[in-house]
Amino acid sequence: MEEIKLHPTGRRPIQFNGELLSQAEADRLISKGKRRENPKARWHELAVWKTAKGKIVAQIAYRTSWPGEAEAVDVSVFDQAADAVQWFEDHDPMSHVLGFPPASMYEESQRQLTVSITDNYRHTISRLCESLPDVVEVIE
């Protein structure tokens, strides 16, 4: 066990003694745009810890180097790892993405961006679950 300190956006820090159960980082979606010498990236980082008292702490971090977009970190606490996975699944991966201006000329670019980020985020959940114990959905 180690001391962990998380910094959720818009909330005070969360500190606990625990162990990392699983983490996964999405592929960085690189957009070169008009300035190819300075590529921009967007991605999500997911992590799950178990506290010394058995609680499950989950974190979704949105990372970006896109101008005008702010990084964001969401943290939540659960009794079961499966509940944390449900929280990841219910999260809207576009919630912190600024995206393209709301004009008809950008509709297709925004659609492609939404598909790319959403698919990338869903694959990250799958990678996270590969090493997360007790989250297999059993069907009888």
Secondary structure, 3 states (H helix, E strand, C coil): CEEEEECCCCCCCEEEEEEEEEEEECCCEEECCCCCCCCEEEEEEEEEEEECCCCEEEEEEEEECCCCCCCEEEEEEECCHHHHHHHHHHCCCCCCCCCCCCCHHHHHHHHHHHHHHHHHHHHHHHHHHHCCCCCCCCCC
